[in-house]
Amino acid sequence: MSDLAYSKVKVELKEAINLDLFDRKILYELDLNGRTSYAEIGKKVKLSKQAIKKRINDLERKGIIKQYFALIDIHRMGYTFYRLDLRFQNLTEEKEKEIIEYILKLPKVIWTAEIHGRWDLAIVFLTKDILEIEENIQKISWKFHQYLLEKSFCVATTHARYKYGFLLDKEREEQGIFMGKELKNLVLSPIESKVLSILSKEGRMPLTEISEKVGKSISSVKNAIQNLKNKKILLGFSVLLDLHKLGYLHHKLFINYQNPSEEKERKLESYFKLHPNIIFMTKSLGRSDIECEIATKSITEFENILREMRYKFSDLIKDIETYMVLEEYVTNYYPV
């Protein structure tokens, strides 16, 4: 991506907001469950309900909390994740913004991010029909072909979102939330689909507001949410943080294996589960065997984790390709 985007990250890191332990504990609780009430958080953090509400409002106002969203296993509804990575050429700042804005308006986009490395932009689509993805890729290629140097495409199969242990600098107790273990074709009722669509983008919306939006009673909304949980489609709620404003670098790793075995891979995945700085894991069919995302306070901390990983799993890891995530634009597990 452009030098401007990379420079912006460096400026944000220099101007990072220094949070006290109370704010970090609040963010940690919201990461565990983005719908936790002010009163419940207050009990765990040892502050009043009013104090918690004020602090959360401040964190939202400062842009540290960017979004609350539902964690959804879309595979249980018959959907699959596909990722498209783009490498650009001949870009101006204006054209870069135009391309990103165009992509964000495409249907079925789950996640979009600017990255720094060989690739410039990562886009994750959701679909039951791969021809839909082909159509989206064609639209991008036809409209911006003179700015596209290279494209890469892969299918994501299994995902794990790990809790932000780095906020409190402690090994995780929670093992994370896993998506994609089973491909089903579960059908949602109209109210379940509407409620899920709302929570996927606004995970902390009060039940009264959801009720008004879907035109159903609060009890009907509660039943829909419980049904989604029973179907193991709705797995929880979390929060999207601006890591740069917290003073963290956000890295993405693409790992290729040598001499793999089930036991070796399980050990690496267990390492991911417990490490406080590793926040996401993806298995994919494409250019890498497994991917993970890491949050660190510095390049040195990142290099130490990378070195530890290489040494600890030298009999499994053949190569690691690294990127820096500069900006996350979308997190929406149900954009239908």
Residue pairs with C-beta under 8 A, 6 or more apart in sequence:
1 88
1 96
1 114
1 115
1 116
1 120
1 121
1 326
2 91
2 93
2 96
4 93
5 114
5 116
5 326
5 327
6 116
6 324
6 326
8 326
9 116
9 244
9 249
9 324
9 326
12 244
12 245
13 244
13 247
13 249
16 244
16 245
16 246
16 247
17 62
17 64
17 245
17 246
17 247
18 247
19 27
19 64
19 246
22 45
22 47
22 55
23 55
23 59
24 167
24 168
25 44
25 45
25 167
25 168
26 41
26 45
26 52
26 55
26 56
26 59
27 59
27 64
27 65
27 164
27 167
27 239
27 241
28 163
28 164
28 167
28 168
29 36
29 40
29 41
29 44
29 45
30 36
30 41
30 56
30 65
30 68
30 238
30 239
31 163
31 164
31 167
31 238
31 239
31 241
32 163
32 174
32 238
33 236
33 237
33 238
34 68
34 69
34 203
34 204
34 236
34 237
34 238
34 239
35 68
35 203
35 204
35 237
38 49
38 50
38 52
38 53
38 56
39 49
39 52
41 52
42 48
42 49
42 51
42 52
45 52
47 55
56 65
59 65
62 245
63 242
63 245
64 241
64 242
64 245
64 246
65 239
65 240
65 241
65 242
66 240
66 241
66 242
66 328
67 201
67 203
67 239
67 240
67 331
68 202
68 203
68 204
68 237
68 238
68 239
68 240
69 199
69 200
69 201
69 202
69 203
69 237
69 238
69 239
69 240
69 331
69 332
69 333
70 196
70 199
70 200
70 203
70 234
70 236
70 237
70 333
70 334
71 161
71 177
71 179
71 234
71 235
71 236
71 237
71 238
71 333
72 179
72 196
72 200
72 233
72 234
72 235
72 333
72 334
73 179
73 180
73 232
73 233
73 235
74 81
74 126
74 179
74 233
74 333
74 334
75 179
75 180
75 181
75 182
75 183
75 184
76 182
76 183
76 184
76 186
76 231
76 232
76 233
77 184
77 185
77 186
77 187
77 188
77 233
78 128
78 183
78 184
78 185
78 186
79 126
79 127
79 128
80 126
80 127
80 128
80 130
80 155
80 156
80 157
80 183
81 110
81 124
81 125
81 126
81 155
81 156
81 157
81 159
81 180
82 124
82 125
82 126
82 127
82 130
82 133
82 153
82 154
82 155
82 156
83 122
83 123
83 124
83 125
83 153
83 154
83 155
83 156
83 284
83 286
84 122
84 123
84 124
84 125
84 133
84 136
84 137
84 140
84 151
84 152
84 153
85 115
85 119
85 121
85 122
85 123
85 151
85 152
85 153
86 119
86 120
86 121
86 122
86 123
86 140
86 148
86 150
86 151
87 118
87 119
87 120
87 148
87 149
87 150
87 151
88 96
88 99
88 120
88 121
88 147
88 148
88 149
89 147
89 148
89 149
90 146
90 147
91 99
91 147
95 147
99 121
99 140
99 144
99 147
100 112
100 114
100 121
100 329
102 140
102 143
102 144
103 109
103 112
103 121
103 123
103 140
104 112
104 329
104 330
106 125
106 136
106 139
106 140
107 132
107 136
107 335
108 125
108 126
108 127
108 132
108 133
108 136
108 335
108 336
109 123
109 124
109 125
109 126
109 330
109 332
109 335
110 124
110 125
110 126
110 330
110 331
110 332
110 333
110 335
111 122
111 123
111 124
111 328
111 330
111 331
111 332
112 121
112 122
112 123
112 124
112 328
112 329
112 330
113 121
113 122
113 325
113 326
113 327
113 328
113 329
114 120
114 121
114 325
114 326
114 327
114 329
115 121
115 122
115 252
115 323
115 324
115 325
115 326
116 323
116 324
116 325
116 326
117 321
117 322
117 323
117 324
118 321
118 323
119 150
119 152
119 323
122 252
124 156
125 132
125 133
125 136
126 333
126 334
126 335
126 336
127 133
137 151
137 153
140 148
141 148
141 151
152 286
152 287
153 286
154 284
154 285
154 286
154 287
154 288
155 284
155 285
155 286
156 180
156 282
156 283
156 284
157 180
157 283
157 284
157 285
158 178
158 179
158 180
158 181
158 282
158 283
159 178
159 179
159 180
159 280
159 281
159 282
159 283
160 176
160 177
160 178
160 179
160 269
160 272
160 273
160 280
160 281
160 282
161 176
161 177
161 179
161 238
161 279
161 280
162 172
162 174
162 176
162 272
162 273
162 278
162 279
162 280
162 281
163 172
163 174
163 176
164 241
164 276
164 279
164 295
165 171
165 172
165 275
165 276
165 277
166 248
166 276
166 277
166 279
166 295
166 296
168 276
169 276
170 276
171 274
171 275
171 276
172 273
172 274
172 275
172 276
175 273
176 273
176 281
177 235
177 236
179 235
180 283
186 231
186 233
188 196
188 228
188 233
189 224
189 227
191 214
191 216
191 220
191 221
191 224
192 224
192 227
192 228
193 336
194 213
194 214
195 210
195 214
195 221
195 224
195 225
195 228
196 228
196 233
196 234
196 334
197 334
197 336
198 205
198 210
198 213
198 214
199 205
199 210
199 225
199 234
199 237
200 332
200 333
200 334
200 335
201 332
203 237
203 238
203 239
204 237
207 218
207 221
207 222
208 218
210 221
211 217
211 218
211 220
211 221
214 221
216 224
225 234
228 234
229 235
240 328
240 331
243 249
243 250
243 295
244 250
247 297
248 295
248 296
248 297
249 295
249 296
249 297
249 298
249 299
249 302
249 324
250 293
250 294
250 295
250 324
250 325
250 328
251 293
251 294
251 295
251 296
251 302
251 322
251 323
251 324
251 325
252 291
252 292
252 293
252 294
252 322
252 323
252 324
252 325
253 291
253 292
253 293
253 294
253 306
253 320
253 321
253 322
253 323
254 287
254 288
254 291
254 320
254 321
254 322
254 323
255 288
255 289
255 290
255 291
255 292
255 317
255 319
255 320
255 321
256 287
256 288
256 289
256 317
256 318
256 319
256 320
256 321
257 264
257 265
257 289
257 290
257 316
257 317
257 318
258 315
258 316
258 317
258 318
259 315
259 316
260 289
260 316
264 313
264 315
264 316
265 290
265 316
267 313
267 316
268 290
268 313
268 316
268 317
269 281
269 290
271 278
271 309
271 312
271 313
272 278
272 281
272 292
275 305
277 294
277 295
277 296
277 301
277 305
278 292
278 293
278 294
279 293
279 294
279 295
280 291
280 292
280 293
281 290
281 291
281 292
281 293
282 290
282 291
282 292
283 289
283 290
283 291
284 290
284 291
288 321
293 325
294 302
294 305
296 302
296 305
306 320
306 322
309 317
309 320
310 317
310 320
